[in-house]
Amino acid sequence: MEDTESVAEAVSVRSATLPAPPAPSLLPRTFDIAVLPGDGIGPEVMAEALRVLNAVIDGTPAVRLAFQELPAGAGEFLRGGDPLPAATLDACRQADAILMGAMGLPDIRWPDGREIAPQIDLREQLDLYCGLRPIHLYHAVDTPLKRYEAGDIDLLIVRENTEGLFSSRGRQPSADASEVHDVMRISRAGSQRLFRAAFEEARRRRRKVTLVDKANVLPSMVFFRALFDEVAQDFPDVQTERLYVDAAALYLIQRPETFDVIVTENMFGDILSDLAAALVGGMGLAPSADIGDQSAVFQPAHGTAPDIAGRSIANPVAMILSAAIMLNWLGDPQTIAAAARIRRAVSRVLTNSTSRTAELGGHLSTRAMGDAILAAL
């Protein structure tokens, strides 16, 4: 299977109620992109993604990208007391897409102890219910499972983003509480729209959806599975599988090649996404998209890695691949073609087992990896 072509082509969860695109014009079509560089290594990897985007779009005369850099993150919290200022949120609502670097720093927290997480705030504020986490093995050298070759592992985790166990994260327990409860929220409407998105993704891939839940223990997961079964009836052409989350973790190690699309609850998706990324080289190769009916955020799945910030050794590939997913989601034939060019360029670079940044055992700097991908374009 050719790199992540099927994954990026699958990223089209826009609502059918959106207005039709404008009639062809002699003027270039301009997409307004909100850019939130983030914290830690976020600005470093964002710089490489923007270089790649500018280079690939320069060759498409019918399309322009207008970038607007906006403040957000732990650094902004220290400066102004708000990690997601109202003006930034407003601009994100108006933008055609949002390109975001990693956000948050371990030592910068709310008074209740929670880490600053504007990326989760955006998911909730913009109703970005569909989290897409593509996992693709580019080279056998990158996987700890040495029986696999490039392309053998190619799956997509579809994570519910706005409910589940994360739904109670804003609750403030009293300081003298003797116990604290987190509530797992599973709604009919939220689950059904997630499952429909997952089945549509599978139709553009290999037509298999695996539900991951804990329906043998939790009543909320029994409900989750029942809703999955209802939606599955509308997709008779897609094969289905149902696994408990502990078994899914086991099978991701034992037989990752058997997975196509995995759909699951918020917390389970958070955990399994990192496990799956480890199978193909780690978080530096793990892009993501958080998509709603009106807005979408594209961000690497990795964190801010403050221990290596400013050292020019961070891997920009996940950020660059996230930018490619964004181009595909924008839906213009020119941006779709540009996205394919970026994915092919990344694949060409990673085919060379020595073209790696430090966390993968290589010697390329952040900038040098960006240069290699630009050259491969």
Backbone torsions as a table, in degrees:
resi	resn	phi	psi	omega
1	MET	NA	136.3	-175.5
2	GLU	-78.9	119.0	-179.3
3	ASP	23.2	-131.1	-176.8
4	THR	-105.7	28.8	-177.5
5	GLU	-52.9	-48.3	-175.4
6	SER	-66.6	-33.5	-180.0
7	VAL	-65.6	-49.6	-176.0
8	ALA	-67.9	-36.0	178.0
9	GLU	-66.7	-22.0	-178.8
10	ALA	-78.3	-15.1	-172.6
11	VAL	-82.6	83.8	-179.8
12	SER	-150.3	66.6	-174.6
13	VAL	-99.6	24.1	179.2
14	ARG	-63.6	149.9	178.8
15	SER	-70.4	143.2	177.2
16	ALA	-67.9	-12.2	-178.8
17	THR	-88.3	-2.5	179.0
18	LEU	-65.1	149.5	-179.9
19	PRO	-64.3	151.9	179.2
20	ALA	-66.6	149.8	178.4
21	PRO	-63.8	153.2	-178.8
22	PRO	-65.5	159.8	178.0
23	ALA	-64.3	152.2	179.8
24	PRO	-52.8	141.8	-179.3
25	SER	-132.7	157.0	175.7
26	LEU	-72.7	-19.5	179.4
27	LEU	-84.2	147.0	176.4
28	PRO	-61.1	144.7	174.7
29	ARG	-81.5	126.2	-176.9
30	THR	-106.0	129.1	174.8
31	PHE	-106.6	128.4	178.1
32	ASP	-87.8	119.3	-176.2
33	ILE	-114.0	118.4	173.0
34	ALA	-78.8	127.0	-177.7
35	VAL	-114.3	118.6	178.0
36	LEU	-116.5	95.8	-172.0
37	PRO	-62.2	-33.9	174.3
38	GLY	93.3	-157.0	-173.6
39	ASP	-120.6	169.0	175.9
40	GLY	57.8	-123.2	179.6
41	ILE	-80.4	-2.5	-177.7
42	GLY	-51.8	-53.7	-179.2
43	PRO	-61.7	-32.3	-179.2
44	GLU	-67.2	-46.5	-179.1
45	VAL	-75.4	-30.2	176.4
46	MET	-62.5	-40.3	-179.8
47	ALA	-57.7	-39.3	179.7
48	GLU	-71.7	-38.1	177.8
49	ALA	-63.0	-41.4	-180.0
50	LEU	-66.9	-37.2	176.2
51	ARG	-60.8	-44.2	-179.8
52	VAL	-66.8	-43.2	178.9
53	LEU	-60.7	-46.0	-179.9
54	ASN	-61.4	-40.2	-178.7
55	ALA	-67.2	-43.5	-175.3
56	VAL	-75.0	-31.7	-179.9
57	ILE	-79.4	-25.6	176.6
58	ASP	-57.3	-26.2	-179.8
59	GLY	-90.9	8.4	-179.9
60	THR	-121.5	89.0	-173.0
61	PRO	-63.1	-17.8	-177.4
62	ALA	-86.3	-4.2	-174.5
63	VAL	-135.5	142.1	172.0
64	ARG	-131.6	149.4	173.1
65	LEU	-113.6	126.6	177.5
66	ALA	-108.2	109.9	-176.3
67	PHE	-91.4	134.5	173.9
68	GLN	-124.6	110.7	-179.7
69	GLU	-78.7	133.7	-174.0
70	LEU	-128.9	147.3	179.6
71	PRO	-80.9	135.7	175.1
72	ALA	-170.2	157.2	175.1
73	GLY	115.4	-174.2	-178.3
74	ALA	-65.3	-38.4	177.9
75	GLY	-62.0	-40.3	178.3
76	GLU	-68.0	-34.1	176.1
77	PHE	-61.3	-41.6	178.7
78	LEU	-67.3	-34.7	-178.3
79	ARG	-75.6	-45.2	-170.9
80	GLY	-126.6	-1.9	176.8
81	GLY	86.9	2.6	-178.8
82	ASP	-139.9	116.8	-178.5
83	PRO	-74.0	-15.3	177.6
84	LEU	-137.7	80.6	-176.5
85	PRO	-58.3	151.9	-178.2
86	ALA	-57.1	-38.7	-179.7
87	ALA	-65.0	-37.3	177.6
88	THR	-66.5	-45.4	178.7
89	LEU	-60.8	-41.7	178.1
90	ASP	-60.2	-46.7	179.7
91	ALA	-63.8	-36.0	177.6
92	CYS	-65.3	-38.6	177.9
93	ARG	-62.4	-35.5	-176.0
94	GLN	-83.7	-20.8	-174.5
95	ALA	-71.5	156.4	174.6
96	ASP	-74.0	-28.6	176.8
97	ALA	-160.6	161.6	-178.2
98	ILE	-123.7	122.7	177.9
99	LEU	-107.4	119.9	-170.4
100	MET	-127.1	134.4	170.4
101	GLY	-83.0	177.8	178.3
102	ALA	-62.9	145.0	-175.2
103	MET	-126.2	148.8	174.3
104	GLY	97.1	155.3	175.4
105	LEU	-139.1	139.2	-172.8
106	PRO	-56.8	-32.7	-175.3
107	ASP	-91.1	-1.7	-178.9
108	ILE	-109.7	110.3	-170.7
109	ARG	-136.5	160.5	171.7
110	TRP	-69.2	161.8	179.5
111	PRO	-55.5	-27.2	-179.2
112	ASP	-83.2	0.9	175.8
113	GLY	101.1	-12.1	179.7
114	ARG	-74.3	144.2	178.1
115	GLU	-73.4	147.6	175.0
116	ILE	-61.6	126.8	-175.8
117	ALA	-143.1	70.1	-179.8
118	PRO	-63.2	-21.9	177.4
119	GLN	-64.8	-35.8	176.6
120	ILE	-74.2	-37.1	176.0
121	ASP	-57.7	-42.9	179.9
122	LEU	-63.8	-41.5	178.4
123	ARG	-57.5	-43.5	-177.0
124	GLU	-74.7	-42.9	-177.8
125	GLN	-66.7	-36.6	-177.2
126	LEU	-100.3	4.2	178.6
127	ASP	55.9	52.2	-179.8
128	LEU	-89.3	76.3	-167.6
129	TYR	-76.6	-19.1	-171.7
130	CYS	-108.4	102.3	177.7
131	GLY	-92.9	121.6	-179.7
132	LEU	-107.0	125.0	-179.4
133	ARG	-127.1	88.9	179.4
134	PRO	-74.3	139.7	-179.7
135	ILE	-126.7	118.5	-177.5
136	HIS	-141.2	133.1	177.9
137	LEU	-89.9	116.1	-178.7
138	TYR	-89.2	-28.9	-176.4
139	HIS	-154.2	142.0	-178.2
140	ALA	-59.3	-27.3	-177.9
141	VAL	-65.8	-19.7	-174.1
142	ASP	-89.0	-11.8	-176.3
143	THR	-102.9	139.3	173.6
144	PRO	-73.3	-11.7	177.9
145	LEU	-93.3	90.0	-165.5
146	LYS	-72.3	0.5	177.0
147	ARG	-85.1	-1.9	-174.2
148	TYR	-106.9	145.6	176.7
149	GLU	-108.9	172.6	179.5
150	ALA	-53.8	132.2	178.4
151	GLY	87.2	-13.1	-179.1
152	ASP	-66.8	-33.5	177.6
153	ILE	-105.2	115.5	-177.3
154	ASP	-154.4	98.9	-176.8
155	LEU	-141.3	167.6	-179.4
156	LEU	-132.6	121.5	174.4
157	ILE	-93.7	124.9	176.8
158	VAL	-107.6	111.3	-171.7
159	ARG	-108.7	128.7	172.9
160	GLU	-68.1	131.8	-167.6
161	ASN	-108.3	-14.4	-167.9
162	THR	-120.8	-2.6	-178.2
163	GLU	-128.8	-133.4	177.1
164	GLY	60.0	-150.0	-175.9
165	LEU	-74.5	-16.2	178.1
166	PHE	-77.2	-11.4	-169.8
167	SER	-65.1	-23.0	-177.8
168	SER	-102.8	16.1	-173.8
169	ARG	-64.7	-23.5	-178.0
170	GLY	-86.1	-3.7	-179.0
171	ARG	-70.3	144.3	-176.7
172	GLN	-112.5	97.5	176.3
173	PRO	-69.2	152.7	179.0
174	SER	-70.5	152.6	-175.9
175	ALA	-62.4	-28.1	-177.6
176	ASP	-103.1	20.1	-178.5
177	ALA	-61.9	140.5	177.0
178	SER	-88.5	-15.8	174.2
179	GLU	-158.7	157.0	-178.5
180	VAL	-131.2	136.2	-179.8
181	HIS	-113.8	131.5	168.1
182	ASP	-105.4	132.0	-174.3
183	VAL	-102.9	130.9	174.5
184	MET	-90.1	113.1	-178.1
185	ARG	-98.2	122.2	175.7
186	ILE	-125.8	114.1	179.8
187	SER	-107.9	154.5	178.6
188	ARG	-62.0	-50.1	-176.9
189	ALA	-65.1	-43.3	-178.9
190	GLY	-64.6	-39.0	-179.3
191	SER	-72.9	-42.2	-177.8
192	GLN	-62.9	-42.3	179.7
193	ARG	-67.3	-34.9	176.5
194	LEU	-64.1	-47.3	-178.0
195	PHE	-64.0	-38.8	178.3
196	ARG	-63.0	-41.4	177.0
197	ALA	-61.6	-41.4	-179.8
198	ALA	-64.7	-42.1	178.8
199	PHE	-66.4	-37.7	177.1
200	GLU	-64.8	-39.4	175.5
201	GLU	-60.1	-44.6	-178.1
202	ALA	-62.9	-35.7	178.5
203	ARG	-62.4	-26.0	178.6
204	ARG	-93.7	0.8	179.5
205	ARG	-118.4	-117.7	-174.6
206	ARG	-111.0	13.7	170.8
207	ARG	61.4	48.9	173.4
208	LYS	-143.9	132.8	176.9
209	VAL	-124.1	128.0	175.2
210	THR	-107.7	120.2	173.8
211	LEU	-84.9	130.1	175.3
212	VAL	-114.1	124.4	-177.6
213	ASP	-150.3	-166.6	173.2
214	LYS	-137.3	52.0	-173.1
215	ALA	-72.6	-7.8	176.1
216	ASN	-81.9	-8.4	-176.1
217	VAL	-128.8	-45.8	-168.8
218	LEU	-100.5	126.1	176.5
219	PRO	-57.6	-35.9	178.2
220	SER	-62.0	-33.5	-180.0
221	MET	-79.1	-27.6	171.7
222	VAL	-61.8	-44.8	177.3
223	PHE	-62.9	-43.7	178.6
224	PHE	-56.8	-45.9	-178.9
225	ARG	-68.1	-39.8	179.0
226	ALA	-61.6	-39.6	177.6
227	LEU	-67.3	-38.6	175.7
228	PHE	-59.3	-45.0	-179.6
229	ASP	-62.3	-37.4	177.7
230	GLU	-62.9	-48.4	-178.1
231	VAL	-66.6	-36.2	-178.4
232	ALA	-58.7	-29.1	179.8
233	GLN	-63.5	-23.3	178.8
234	ASP	-84.2	-2.3	-178.5
235	PHE	-130.6	63.2	-175.7
236	PRO	-65.4	-15.7	-179.8
237	ASP	-85.2	-1.8	-178.5
238	VAL	-111.1	126.4	177.2
239	GLN	-70.8	143.9	179.4
240	THR	-123.3	154.1	177.2
241	GLU	-144.7	146.8	-179.6
242	ARG	-128.3	124.9	-177.7
243	LEU	-133.2	144.2	168.5
244	TYR	-73.7	152.1	-170.7
245	VAL	-62.6	-35.3	178.4
246	ASP	-66.2	-40.5	176.8
247	ALA	-66.4	-37.8	179.3
248	ALA	-61.4	-41.1	177.6
249	ALA	-61.6	-41.2	177.9
250	LEU	-62.9	-48.2	-175.1
251	TYR	-71.8	-25.1	175.0
252	LEU	-64.1	-28.8	175.8
253	ILE	-83.8	-42.1	-174.0
254	GLN	-78.1	-36.9	-174.1
255	ARG	-147.9	57.5	-176.9
256	PRO	-61.9	-24.1	-178.3
257	GLU	-68.0	-13.8	-177.9
258	THR	-86.7	-6.7	-179.0
259	PHE	-93.5	141.3	173.6
260	ASP	-115.0	-76.3	175.2
261	VAL	-115.0	127.5	173.7
262	ILE	-109.1	128.4	177.5
263	VAL	-120.3	135.7	-173.5
264	THR	-159.5	174.6	179.9
265	GLU	-71.6	166.2	-172.6
266	ASN	-56.5	-57.2	-177.4
267	MET	-65.8	-44.4	178.8
268	PHE	-60.0	-40.9	179.4
269	GLY	-65.4	-36.9	178.0
270	ASP	-59.8	-45.3	-176.8
271	ILE	-73.9	-48.5	-176.3
272	LEU	-66.4	-28.3	179.1
273	SER	-62.9	-41.0	179.1
274	ASP	-70.6	-40.9	177.6
275	LEU	-58.8	-46.5	-178.5
276	ALA	-65.4	-37.9	178.7
277	ALA	-61.2	-35.3	179.3
278	ALA	-62.9	-25.6	-179.2
279	LEU	-71.6	-18.5	-174.8
280	VAL	-121.2	11.9	175.7
281	GLY	126.0	-9.4	176.5
282	GLY	109.6	-175.6	-171.5
283	MET	-70.9	-21.1	177.8
284	GLY	-66.9	-12.2	178.4
285	LEU	-114.6	17.0	-172.8
286	ALA	-113.9	98.4	175.0
287	PRO	-81.1	171.6	175.1
288	SER	-157.5	163.1	174.0
289	ALA	-142.0	140.4	174.3
290	ASP	-119.4	112.5	-164.7
291	ILE	-121.9	136.4	172.2
292	GLY	-121.6	-169.5	-179.0
293	ASP	-77.8	-20.2	-177.1
294	GLN	-122.7	-25.5	-174.1
295	SER	-136.8	165.3	177.0
296	ALA	-156.1	143.2	176.5
297	VAL	-114.7	138.3	179.8
298	PHE	-124.3	121.9	-166.6
299	GLN	-153.8	142.8	173.1
300	PRO	-64.3	148.9	-177.7
301	ALA	-77.9	-11.0	-177.8
302	HIS	-78.6	170.5	179.4
303	GLY	-91.3	-166.8	-173.2
304	THR	-85.8	-12.4	175.3
305	ALA	42.4	59.4	-176.1
306	PRO	-60.3	-21.7	-179.5
307	ASP	-67.8	-21.5	178.8
308	ILE	-116.2	4.3	-179.4
309	ALA	-61.1	137.0	178.7
310	GLY	82.0	-0.1	-178.0
311	ARG	-99.1	-2.7	176.6
312	SER	60.7	36.3	177.1
313	ILE	-121.5	1.4	-179.2
314	ALA	-69.0	146.9	179.8
315	ASN	-84.7	119.2	-179.0
316	PRO	-89.6	2.0	-172.5
317	VAL	-62.3	-43.9	-178.8
318	ALA	-61.9	-39.9	178.1
319	MET	-65.8	-41.6	-179.2
320	ILE	-67.0	-41.2	177.6
321	LEU	-67.6	-33.6	175.5
322	SER	-63.6	-39.5	176.9
323	ALA	-63.5	-36.1	177.6
324	ALA	-66.1	-40.5	176.6
325	ILE	-61.3	-39.7	177.4
326	MET	-58.9	-47.0	179.7
327	LEU	-58.7	-40.9	179.8
328	ASN	-66.1	-41.3	-178.8
329	TRP	-64.9	-31.6	178.9
330	LEU	-59.3	-27.7	165.6
331	GLY	85.4	-2.2	176.1
332	ASP	-78.4	140.5	179.3
333	PRO	-52.4	-35.5	-179.8
334	GLN	-71.1	-40.0	179.2
335	THR	-71.8	-33.3	176.3
336	ILE	-63.6	-43.3	178.1
337	ALA	-65.2	-39.4	178.5
338	ALA	-64.2	-39.7	177.4
339	ALA	-60.1	-42.9	179.5
340	ALA	-63.3	-38.0	178.0
341	ARG	-63.0	-42.3	179.4
342	ILE	-63.6	-45.1	-179.2
343	ARG	-62.3	-40.7	178.0
344	ARG	-65.5	-39.3	179.2
345	ALA	-63.2	-45.4	177.8
346	VAL	-60.4	-43.1	-179.9
347	SER	-62.0	-41.2	179.1
348	ARG	-63.3	-44.0	-179.1
349	VAL	-63.5	-45.6	-175.8
350	LEU	-75.8	-14.2	174.2
351	THR	-63.8	-28.8	174.5
352	ASN	-82.5	112.3	-172.7
353	SER	-66.4	-12.8	178.7
354	THR	-92.4	-8.9	179.7
355	SER	-86.5	79.9	-175.5
356	ARG	-141.0	150.4	171.8
357	THR	-85.8	178.9	-167.4
358	ALA	-60.1	-39.5	-174.4
359	GLU	-68.9	-15.1	176.7
360	LEU	-103.7	13.9	177.1
361	GLY	86.5	9.5	-179.4
362	GLY	-99.2	-169.0	-175.7
363	HIS	-128.4	4.9	-178.5
364	LEU	-74.3	138.9	172.5
365	SER	-77.9	171.3	176.5
366	THR	-56.4	-47.7	-179.3
367	ARG	-65.1	-40.6	-178.7
368	ALA	-64.9	-37.3	176.3
369	MET	-65.2	-40.9	174.6
370	GLY	-60.6	-42.5	178.0
371	ASP	-60.0	-41.4	-178.7
372	ALA	-64.3	-40.2	179.5
373	ILE	-70.6	-38.1	175.2
374	LEU	-61.5	-42.5	179.4
375	ALA	-63.9	-37.0	-179.3
376	ALA	-71.4	-17.9	176.1
377	LEU	-63.5	NA	NA
